Amino acid sequence: MRSQATSLGTAIESKIQRALPRLHAWYRKHHRPLPWRTRPTPYRTAVAEFMCQQTRITTVIPYYQRWMQAFPGWDRLAKASFSRVLRMWEGLGYYRRARFLHSLARAVVRLPGRELPADPDLLRQLPGIGDYTAGAIASIAFGKPTPAFDGNVARVLGRLAARHGKSPKAADLRGLAERMVPPKNPGLHNQALMELGALVCLPKKPRCPLCPLRQVCPSRKRLPSNPRSRPAPSRQVEYILLPAKNGKVWLTQTHPQSRWRGLSFLPTASHRPPGKPRMKITYPFTRYLIQSSVFISSRPPAGIPGRWVRSVELRRVALPAPHRKILRHLGFD
């Protein structure tokens, strides 16, 4: 059911509604030709939405194309081993998404028709699907008039509905997004809002002269204040061991902070090992920026389960991207 309550004012909403055809025309002309947009089936749409969460589109595209070759549908993905799924996902990060997508495939093949439901409420009951993903799949793949409310859409609508230099609250913007969705081509509408946020209505330096909604936007001369600024990542220091012997590398699946569940990786030491590190690497992990020093050892650490893997077999093992980079830099992969 569409939300009826609004604190934004009918005049503002009417002005935005009248400008939407310009947005849709802009999208038809300027949208990026992404591979999942050419044939937006429920499966293709779902895979794209999982992959694109917190990841740049340019990074996703080659992963998506390889994924579709390996797992062209729900059945193939559901039958795949979890280790193979993780290997195909390796480098995209946020591996929880891969686990959810694999679980979703196994749930879908048990459903009537072996396909996702079109109802957003039913979609939200499936593994890994929240409000935004349910709205995106329902509108893009099934043509259901439901919003896909993500950060890009919140920013665009927040600037369009700003008053006195302030954006409305998130709950009000969600209601506005719901009321804006047209019954015809809702998927195009949602993608147009997201594309505008991704290409034009940028967080720090919006390209207002290129915006199809600039004539109705009160923020084109003064960006509204944003009380929710993303905090700087916390820095952490860690020590990574690379046990190597006779053409083999020792890997574990146990991490002190329980990271990378289901993957294999080099062990992390609780204290700085003796000697000089062979290399240093810095990488992001959720809200942290990890600064790692890498030490080579001939023996694995005591008390941590693991196994020796031949160097020639490492390419078949699912590893976190930073650890793959370490092994390649030091000549083990």
N, C-alpha and C positions, 0 to 999 in steps of 0.2 A: 504494500500500500504506500502511496506517495505521501510524503510529509506535508501537512497543511500549515503548521505553525511556522512563522517567520518573523524575525526581528530585523530584517534587512531593509524592508520598505518595498512596496509594490512598484513604485516608480523606478527604482534601481533595477529590480528584476525584469520589468517590462522592457527597459532599455537594453539590457543584456540579451533578452530573448529575441528582440528585433534584429540584433546584430549577429545572431548565430549563423544565418545563411552565409554571411561573409566568411566566417570561420570555416564552415564546411567547404566552401568553394576554394578557400586557401589550401585546405588540407588536400583536396583532390589534385591540386596543381603542384604542391610543394612537398608532399610527404615522402619520406625515405622509402625506397623499394626494398623493404626487408623481406627475407625469404618466407617468413611465416604469414605474411600479409597476402601472398598470391593465392593461397588456398587455405583459408582459415577454418579447418576442421576442428572439432573439439580437442582432439589429441594434439595437433600441431599448435593450437592456441595455448593449451595448458603447458606444454613443454616450454614454449617461448616465455610464458609468464613466470614459470619457475626459474628459468635461467636468467631472466633479465632483472630479477630482484637484486638490488644493490650491486649491479654489475653493468659496466659500460656496454652499449649495444655493439660497438665495434669488436669488443672482446667476445661477445656471445656468438656472433654470426658463424665463425668457423666451427665452434663447438656444436652449434645447432645443426649445421649441415652434416657433420660427422655422426651426430647422434641419430639423425633421421636415416642415415644409411645403415647404421647398426640396429636401430630399434624403430622401424617404420610405423609401428602401431602398438596399441596396448598389449596385445597378446605376446609379441616378441619381447617387450620390456618386462612383462610379468614373469616370463620364463627365464629371463637372464639371471645369472648369479649376481649377488650383491657386489662381489669383488669386481666383476666386469663392469657393472654400472659405475662404481667408484673410479675405475680406470678411465672410463670414457669421460667422466666429470673432472678428472684431475686437472688442476690449474684454474678452475672457475672459482674455487673457494666456497665458503659457507656450505660445507658438505651435508649439512642437515637438509638442504633442499633436495639433494640427490636421494637421501633416504626417504624423504616424504614422497618424492615422485615415484620411486620404486614401490613403496607401499600403496600409493594411489593406483598404480597399474594393477597390482594384485587385487585391490578392492573392486576396480572397474570390471575386471573379467568375471567377477562373481555377481555382477548386477544383471538384471534383465536387459537383453539386447547388447550386453557387453560394451556399453557406452556410457559416458557421463550424462547425468540428468540435466535438463535445461533450466530447472527451477533453481534460482540462487540459494534458497533456503536448504534445498537438498544438497547442493554442491558444498555448502559450508559444513556439512556433516562428514565429508570425506577427508582423508589424510592430507594435511598441508595446505588446505584451501581456506583462506580467511575471507573477510569482507571484500577486499579489493579484488583478489583473484577470482572469487565467485562472480563479481560484477563484470570483470573483463571477459571471462569465458562465456557467461550467459549472454552478454550483449554482442560480442564479436562473433562467436561461433553459432549462437542460436537466435540472434536478433531480438533478445528480450530487452525491453526498455527499463534497464536498471543501471545505476551509476557505477563507474569504476573510479573510485576516489583514492588517488595516490598523492604523493608529494607534489608532483607537477601540477595536477589539477587543483590541489589546495592553494598553491601559490598563484595560479592564474585567477581563480575565482576570488581569492583574498584580495588581489589587487583591483579586480573589477568592482568588487563590492566594498572597497575601503571607504571609510568615513573619517574625516578630520585626521588623516594621517595614520589610521589604525585599521588593521584587517579584522574582520569578524572572528569570533571563536570558531574552533574546528567543528563543533557540533552544528553551528549555524551554516557553515560552509558545506557540510555533508548534506544538510537539508536542501540547500540551494542546488547542489549537484544533482540531487534526486529529482527536483522539480524541473531542472533544465533538460533532462533526457527526453528527446522526442520519441514518439511511438514508431516513426519511420527511420530506418538506418541508425539505430542507437549505437551500434558498434562503430560506425564511422564517426559519430559525434564524440564518443568517449576517446577514440584514438586521436581525433583532431585536438581536443583539449590537452591530452598528454603530449602530443607532438608540438603543440604551441609552447608548452612549458619546457620541452627538451631543446627546442631549436631557437626560440625567440624570447620568451618570457623567462629569461635566465635568472638565477638567484641573485647574482651580484651586479651584472652589467647587462640588463635586458636590452634587446634590440628593438626598441619601441617604434622607430620609423618603419620597420618591416611588419608590424603587427596588424592583422586585419581587424582587430578590435580597438585600435588606438583611439578612435573617435568617441568611444563610450567609456574609456578607461580613465578614472580620476587619478591614477597613479603614474601616468606617463611623464609627469614633471616632478613628482615627489613620491618616491617609494614609501609604502607604509612601513612602520616599525614592525620588527619581528621579535617578539619577546622570547621565542624559542630558538636560540642559537645553539648549534651543535658544539658541545665541549671539545676541546683539544684532546687527542688520544693520550692516554696515560702511557708512559714509557716503562718498559720492563727489560731487564737484562737476563739472559739465559746462556747456558753453556751446553753446546751440543757435542756429543762424542761421535766419532766415526770409527768404529771398530772394523778393522780390515786385516785380512790374512789369507794368503794363498789364493788370491783372485776372488775372494768372497767378502761380502759386507754383512755386518750383523744388524738386523732390524728388529724392532719391537712394535707392539701395539698398545703399550702402556705409557701414558704421559702424566707427569706430576699434576698438571692442571686439567687432566681428562680431555685434552684436545683431540680432534681428528679421529673420532670413534669410527672404527671399521677400516681405517687405513693403516699401512705399515710406515714406519719412519725411523729415523736415527734417534737413539736415546738422548734424553736431556739429563744432564748431571745436576745434582742438588748443590754442589760446590764447584768452584773453579778448579779444573784439573791442573796439575803441574805442567810446566813448559809454556811454550809460545803458541798461540793459536795459528792454525794454517790459513784461516780466512775469517772474515767477518761479514755478516749479512744483516740487513735490517728489513723487516717486512711487517705489514699490518695484519692484525688478527682481531676481529670484532672492534672493540673500543680501545685496543692497545696497539702500541707500536713496539715491536719486539726487536731488541738489539742482541744478536747472537754472535758468540765467538765459537769457532769450530776447532776441535782438537782431535787429532788422529791417534788411535790406540790400537794395540794388537790384541787386546782382550776386551770382551764386553763387560759392562758394569755388573757388579754382584747384586743379586736380589731382584733383578728385573727380568721377566720372561721375554724370550725372543728367539730368533733363529738366524742361521747363516744363509745368505742368498748369494749365489754366484753372480758376478758382475754382468754376465751375458743375459741373465734372467731378470735383471732389474726393470727392463722396459715393460715387462708383463705385470709388474707389481704396481698397485695404486699407491702413490706417494703424494704427500703435500707438496705444492709447488716450490716452497723454499728449500725443502730437503732434496727435491729433484735438482734444483739449481746448484746446491752444494756438491752433490755427487758429480754433476757434469763439469763443474768448475775444477774439481780436483781429479778429474779423469777416471771416475769409476762408472760412468754411465754413458 
